[in-house]
Amino acid sequence: MIEVAASMARGPVFLAGELMECLITFTNPMSHLSTSASSEMLAWASAQIHCQFHASESRVALPAQGNKQDVQAESDTVLIPSRGERGQCVLDTPPKILFCDLCLDPGESKTYSYSEVVPIDGPPSFRGQAVKYVYKLTIGCQRVNSPIKLLRVPFRVLVLQGMPEPPFPQDEEVSPSNPFLEEEEASHRDARPLERALDMLMVTTSRRCPHMFNITNLRGKVAKFCIFKTVYRLGEDIVGTFNFSEGDIPCLQYSVSLQSEEEIQQHYQRRPGQAISVTGHGRHLESCLHTASSHFSLPIPLNVTPGFSTDIVTLRWRLHFEFVTAREPMEPPTVLELHISGTTWNLILFKSYIQSQVMFISVC
């Protein structure tokens, strides 16, 4: 018996184009003191990256060959990384041989290093309602006259849209220079794809330009909405403000939701006019009667997938608004003074509304 363990040096999240490094250890767990202890021999072992695609049959109509699954006989010596998995393999890297003819004595272990650049032409990791893209590092090994055994290590891939080709433009660099680094070290650091991508991401998401929107209905203006930018990083907070003082119609309550839209391309839809799948990721609800201004803050989860598009699915992000407005004019609040034990309390009384109206607005 041989135990196989894999450890990624920098965690399980990678950017497309980044170098993945993984340490793979093969161990003979038998103790040399055991009476049944013996040496173990492995004929070969290899590793490769592949992306597995799976689609919901009720929502996605794939071509006939898209449902074909790879089959591998137990006696076959060719490594098929997606053997036994659902869906189809849409991307894979060339396999790399780790060793041939490895002999391990009882209690002995050997560690091998595997490195590969994550492909830049593939989709990001995504688990949606209709489709899934899952990346895995598959390690295969075989003993003589025995079936191939597979170890799959899942990891996450993020794709930056609009990533420039190297070298990174110098006029866009925002990272401060370190005077204590040698010039060779600094140039080597800036040449790394990860550092270049992070600089590009910082430049894109740090640009601020207020965007104003008028919230109106058939009877007039409700409020003015302001958002400071439209491009955000994962984990960042989306902040927006409302100005109700410029509105003609009283607003009683509003809510803002962060949503993602998963749309199947038209020629892959199971039914004509198929509805778009919407998933909520956070909601802010607040009462705003007789409020001149208000604001909200919605955090973007770290485990979601940024917007992307493939030939099968498109993922977009949006803010969804709901406003509850009064149908009749609201009277201004009445302030009453109440004296209790020498202390004056101000009580503000509001006249209750009779009817209300709900508005639904989405800003992508």
Secondary structure, 3 states (H helix, E strand, C coil): CCEEEEEECCCCEEECCCEEEEEEEEECCCCCCCCCCCCEEEEEEEEEEEEEEEECCCCECCCHHHHCCCCCCCCCCCCCCCCCCCCEEEEECCCEEEEEEEEECCCCEEEEEEEEECCCCCCCCEECCCEEEEEEEEEEEECCCCCEEEEEEEEEEECCCCCCCCCCCHHHCCCCCCCCCCHHHHHHHHHCHHHHHHHHHHHHHHCCCCEEEEEEECCEEEEEEEECCCCCCCCCEEEEEEECCCCCCCEEEEEEEEEEEEEECHHHECCCCCCCEEEEEEEEEEECCCCCEEEEEEECCCCCCCCEECCCEEEEEEEEEEEEEECCCCCCCEEEEEEECCEEEEEEECCCCCCEEEEEEEEC
